[in-house]
Amino acid sequence: MIELVIAERCTGCNACVEICPTNVLEAISGDVPRIARQEDCQTCFMCELYCRADAIYVAPDCENPTPVDKNAILASGLLGEFRRNHGWDEWADDPRYPNEHWRMESVFLRARMAFQRRLRRLQHHVPPSSCRP
């Protein structure tokens, strides 16, 4: 579950806000993104993967918030570890891969849009068309 956005490292690009499939983060004008709906975090690590500044810490427990000490996390070397271990930036600047298909941005964008449609249906109590009798 997402636990920290480290203000000292955050560039304010809001990539984490845009990629989160469950809208856990909220963009704040002139400030770092705010963890607005932590309980909705799926622990998918997408925010951590897309944070090139290594300013986000996601704890592995997907059920409950984990109390963490910011200074301990900073000293631990854990920030950005998930992204590095998955080779996330390995080809980011390689001109042979201009569409960055390895980042799966379009796949995650479609997933986010599907989630938002589902959320709107739930808010309006409209069943999906595939569930209608």
Buried (B, 14 or more C-beta within 10 A) or exposed (E): BBBBBBEEBBEBBBBBBBBBBBBBBEBEEEEBBEBEBEEEBBBBBBBBBBBBBBBBBBBEEEEEBEEBEEEEBBEEEBBBEBBEEEEBEEBEEEEEEEEEEEBEBEEBEEBBEEBEEEEEBEEEEEEEEEEEE
